[in-house]
Amino acid sequence: MKRRSRVLASIAVLALGPARTALAGMPVVLLSDLARMRIQTISFFLVCFLLSSWGVRRVWNAARRDFPRLPHLSYARANGLVVL
């Protein structure tokens, strides 16, 4: 039992010990401020686009109750409608 507790204690020390910087020649890729802003802008646009498609789909399918001739709008087609 003592051996098992020693093994667990040594594993805990190794796992929870202070993290060191890897010096094994691993490259560190850092984005410049300009690249970071571009990624944030693109992701914001993508989220707005997808939320707009979801909203268009909800409004279209809600309007189907009043206008039964309207076809059912899937999410993929709502994406196409927002692109147009």
Secondary structure, 3 states (H helix, E strand, C coil): CHHHHHHHHHHHHHHHCCCCCCCCCCCCCCCCHHHHHHHHHHHHHHHHHHHHHHHHHHHHHHHCCCCCCCCCCCHHHHHHHHHC
